Amino acid sequence: MDRQGVAGRLALAFIHSRLTPLLMLAAPLVGLFAVVALPREEEPQIVVPMIDVFVTMPGASATEVEQRVTRPLEKLL
């Protein structure tokens, strides 16, 4: 009776396959190609928030907190 399960059968298939070394060689080559081929910006425009404010208002909905607390605080800051 075979007690290996799906994972065991899959592992045995890869262990005995002639394709496994080829896949192991191809994976880093594809990664290297991706690093070389993907375009990159020299100076990317990254927006970093200057300040983070966390406000709690127990029992209020998200919309109510936004209207009563968040918007007035944003105007002050």
N, C-alpha and C positions, 0 to 999 in steps of 0.2 A: 504494500500500500504506500502511495506517494504522500509524504507528510510535509513537503517543502512549501507548499502554498504558491501563490502567484509570484511573490517577491523572490523566492528561492529559484523557481523555474526561470524567471527573467535573469537573475544573476548567473545561473548556469549557462543560459543562452549567450550572454556576453562573454563569459569566461572561455567558452569553446568556439567563439566566432572568430573568423579571420578578419572581420570588419572592425573589431574593437581597436586594434592599434592604429588603423587608419582614422577612426573617429577621434582618438586621443591626439593624433597629430593635426587633424583638421581644426579642432576646437581652438587651440591657441593661434593658429594661422588666421582663422576668421576674426578672432578678437583683435589681432594685430592689424588686419586690414581695416577693421572698423575704426580703430584709433587713427590710422593714417587717412582714411577716406572721409571721415566726418568733418564738416566745416566748423571752424572755430572763429569767434570774434577776438580781435586783439584786445579791445577794451569794452567788454560787455557793460551795458547800462543796468546796474543792479540798484533797486530802490530798497534802502534799509530804513525801517521806521526809527524815528528819533526817540520816541517814548512809547511805552506800553502802559495802559491804564486798565486795571481790572476793577469792575464795580459790581457789587451784588445788591439785588433788591428782592428779597424773599417774597414770594407770592405773586410777583408781577410777570407778565408774559414778555417774550423777547421783543415784541413790537413796542410795548409800553416802555420798557427799559431804554430802547433805542430813542424813542421820542422824548422822554422826560429826562434822561440822564446822559446818554452818549452824545447826542447832537449838541446840547449846551456845553458839555465838557470839551468837545472838539473845537467849538467856536472860541472858547477861552484859551485853549492851548495853541 
